[in-house]
């Protein structure tokens, strides 16, 4: 007889994942339509059950402990697999299913917080989000639409620009207090730098490209920390371990809450960005087209908001 597996309640795992991703119990409560005290209780029970602390509590939010960081990767993957399995098991006779592929950072910080609005408008549609560390194209992964970062060239696949790359160096208020105000862009090199590990052919900004675009003659200092997960990178920035490159609109909520601050006022844009990429081997259904139109509307709303800030 197979040994019984004891797992925490699903609501507890969802509360942990949201709190870890957002770095704030209150923000997690808003996303899950819960309360801050309920999220705190879930996390406290999970820590008691595991026997290890998962978060460092801070005045403006929380940051993951080493144990919490390891657990986040497993829980995020497990919840994604569970959601995928449930979506596949449901009867599709009266529902449309849209499979969307993108990277984890865009899914966590931009797409998922907005999906409730699409579901409210189209309750008959199920959206399945597939995330991957490497670039996945619709034809390769058998998905209906991908949101991919690049320069617009994706073999023969049709694509449309969704949002241009716009970045600003960000750091915690505590880091600025420790190193003093940044008087010029050259002062960025006084800060410890956090680097996102990327594939060799990745086109997004790293510190060398950003320094070059800002006109900084000096080479960026060696990164204080290199991570291959943008969620953990932002957690490290919130914890005051260094400055990170903040992609907008993915860091906007953290800037609005004060968890992170712009290290310099300049926002830098590139010729790359996130694109809607469609399969080249199958026709686009009317519902997929509606979803594409909705994504474009959401990105334009973000652009209009940024233009007024």
C-alpha angles and dihedrals in degrees: 000000000000116000113255113249116222113211133174116252116281091241089057093052091047090050091050093048093049094045092048093047095046098036091224134083093211093053090048090052091052092050093048094041090241137111132270091241092052091052090048091051092050091051094045092051091047091051090048091048093050096038094227134093112251100186140037106223114225135177095256100031143313137286129204124259118223089264090048092052092053092047092049093062092052095043093047091050092045095050091048091051091047092050090048093050093048092048091051093048096052120097110256098195093106099023137072116224122206118192112205123188125197142130122289096249096054091043094050101041105029115014105039097049089056101042094087089069092055092047090051090054095041110027090165092065126083118204117204114195117205116192130192137172091228128055113277123193124207094245094049097047099034092239130143099231137001131204103210136175116233147090096292097268111114104158107266096332116122112243141179129195112254102176133352117236109265121172140176127185108250135190141163123276088243092058092053090049090052097047099030129238120321105241097180139008089259088064089070087083089065090068126079106253128223115210130202111221111231142183114272093254096044111137101197124108120284123178094269093053092043093050089050092050091048091051095245108156096197122084114248114260118255111282115264089213135010120202132175094208120073093204091058090043091057090045088055090050091050088050090057096248094131149312119295135196104253117210114209133255089017094068096038095101091052091049091049092050094046095240086122132024131202107259088207129013096237119103112203124209131196137195090257131075146141116308135192105237121194130195117270093206104055138041122260111248120225091250093051088051089052089052091050090050090050092051091051091050091051093050092048090051089054091049092051090048093050091049090061096047 
